[in-house]
Amino acid sequence: MAEPGFCGHCGRGLDEVDHDVCRARLRLEPPRYCAQCRRRMVVQVIPRGWSATCVEHGTVSGG
């Protein structure tokens, strides 16, 4: 699997800006952008957790 290059919260490159706020939000919220290709993901939140799907890289889930 490729090393993540983009922020899952804001979609910007990991080397572009400081992502401390993004990391804090990702502890509470699902990612909105694919960490590998920066595409916006389809996110579904259910009472037991969440899933986020990138058309290119598949689904990640958490809870």
C-alpha positions as a printed Julia matrix, in Angstrom:
63×3 Matrix{Float64}:
   0.0    0.0    0.0
   1.31   3.47  -0.86
   2.35   5.91   1.82
  -0.4    8.48   2.52
   0.33  11.81   0.86
  -2.81  13.81   1.61
  -4.75  14.81   4.7
  -7.96  12.82   5.17
  -9.72  15.83   6.65
  -8.82  18.81   4.43
  -7.37  17.04   1.36
  -4.2   19.14   1.25
  -0.74  17.6    0.97
   0.79  16.44   4.24
   3.85  18.57   3.57
   1.9   21.75   2.63
   0.62  22.95   6.01
   0.47  21.97   9.7
  -2.31  19.42  10.17
  -2.62  19.4   13.98
  -6.25  20.58  13.85
  -7.04  18.03  11.12
  -5.55  15.17  13.17
  -7.65  16.21  16.17
 -10.82  16.27  14.05
 -10.05  12.89  12.47
 -10.1   11.34  15.95
 -13.8   12.27  16.11
 -14.89  12.29  12.45
 -14.4   10.02   9.45
 -11.95  11.11   6.72
 -13.47  13.07   3.84
 -10.57  12.75   1.38
  -8.57   9.72   0.25
  -5.08   9.84   1.78
  -3.59   8.3   -1.37
  -5.19  10.24  -4.24
  -6.97  13.24  -2.66
 -10.37  12.3   -4.12
 -13.44  13.2   -2.1
 -14.83  10.01  -0.55
 -18.4    8.85  -0.04
 -18.88   8.7    3.75
 -21.57   6.82   5.63
 -21.97   7.28   9.38
 -24.01   4.75  11.35
 -24.52   4.39  15.12
 -21.77   1.73  15.38
 -19.14   3.52  13.28
 -18.44   4.82   9.78
 -17.17   3.83   6.35
 -15.53   5.99   3.7
 -15.16   4.83   0.1
 -12.76   6.05  -2.57
 -13.66   4.97  -6.1
  -9.99   4.22  -6.79
  -8.69   2.79  -3.48
 -11.7    1.15  -1.85
 -13.25   1.4    1.6
 -11.86   2.22   5.04
 -13.95   1.96   8.18
 -13.75   2.81  11.84
 -15.77   3.35  14.89
